[in-house]
Amino acid sequence: MRRQNGFPRTAIIVFSPHGNTLKVAGAMKEGFHSQGIEPTLIDLTGAPWHEIRGFAYSTLNDYDLLVLGSPVYAGRVIEPIEIFLSGLPSTEAKLAAVFVTYGLISGNALFHAAKLLSKKGYEILGAAKIVASHSMVFEDERDQFILRPSQEDLELATTFGRVLVDKTNHSGLKRVSMDMLKPKKSLAVRIFNKFMATRFGMALLPHVRFTKETCIQCGRCAESCPVKILTLDPYPRQVGDCIRCYNCVRICPTGACMTPRMWVFDMSHKIISRIYKEDPLSALLF
Ligand SMILES: Cc1cc2nc3c(=O)[nH]c(=O)nc-3n(C[C@H](O)[C@H](O)[C@H](O)COP(=O)(O)O)c2cc1C
């Protein structure tokens, strides 16, 4: 690991199946650069489950500030980030920040990540939620779902990096309050988020099916799997827990990887986005 003279020595840790969170992390790095800091980007995407569970946390000892980035999945941070945070050793007086990318409802995600970090003794300096294309929406043509993060969203991410450096360098450091991160949503949305975070909620997300008849064994599905649970023997087969990112479905050139119930999601998504009045907004919380 490279030691830096600049303060804070920063690690940005992300998991990004579809690439939005990684893109936002790149913009955030620019903000650090503008303040003379070179953060280390630790991209956990593509690490198999055992590597995430066995992450060498001692490699983080030299950092002053950890910035965690995750997509929102069912109103929470994605499971590999949750596992990473759960295994993080407790610390005293270390700093952290969190950011999520999301397509429609960020739900409990920022609060969830910040709570896991603060349980480990981290002071939360700031949080950001950045709107991005919804990686589960296959058929919605509205700009909101395909053209984000926009230039403005990315500029906000750059500002986030810059402000984090400012905050760590100035005395009288102000932490973000947990109350600010709590979603102030209607009861119905809160119940929906809570339900979706359970085993039953996740079970509603369509499963991926593989069809031998149309599979050409190109292996693109296995390459695209961010938790490396697909094996070709000789046809694709899941050998671990699927996070339902649907990368394999998107990338398959012959439609052999498919989600038979995806129309249910597309329909319910359209309904939710109409009932849910608030437009998704990118925002920084300090
Ligand atoms: C299984 C799944 C669940 C999702 N759940 C939510 C959600 O609850 N709220 C939301 O706003 N976006 C949700 N999304 C959209 C992602 O949060 C969004 O597309 C994110 O930018 C993806 O990040 P990535 O490109 O780094 O993978 C979900 C996407 C998937 C695939």
The ligand as a Gaussian input file, in Angstrom:
#p B3LYP/6-31G(d) Opt

LIG

0 1
 C      -31.977000      -6.352000      -7.301000
 C      -31.975000      -4.849000      -7.375000
 C      -32.628000      -4.129000      -6.400000
 C      -32.635000      -2.723000      -6.462000
 N      -33.293000      -2.048000      -5.478000
 C      -33.362000      -0.711000      -5.547000
 C      -34.085000       0.030000      -4.559000
 O      -34.632000      -0.516000      -3.599000
 N      -34.160000       1.367000      -4.695000
 C      -33.570000       2.024000      -5.739000
 O      -33.686000       3.240000      -5.795000
 N      -32.844000       1.375000      -6.669000
 C      -32.725000       0.026000      -6.603000
 N      -31.995000      -0.662000      -7.534000
 C      -31.262000       0.106000      -8.568000
 C      -29.802000       0.294000      -8.191000
 O      -29.657000       0.757000      -6.872000
 C      -29.131000       1.327000      -9.123000
 O      -29.330000       0.991000     -10.436000
 C      -27.649000       1.436000      -8.818000
 O      -27.144000       2.606000      -9.402000
 C      -26.863000       0.265000      -9.375000
 O      -25.520000       0.442000      -9.033000
 P      -24.342000      -0.274000      -9.807000
 O      -24.397000       0.244000     -11.234000
 O      -23.117000       0.200000      -9.128000
 O      -24.581000      -1.732000      -9.720000
 C      -31.955000      -2.039000      -7.514000
 C      -31.305000      -2.779000      -8.502000
 C      -31.312000      -4.173000      -8.447000
 C      -30.597000      -4.953000      -9.526000

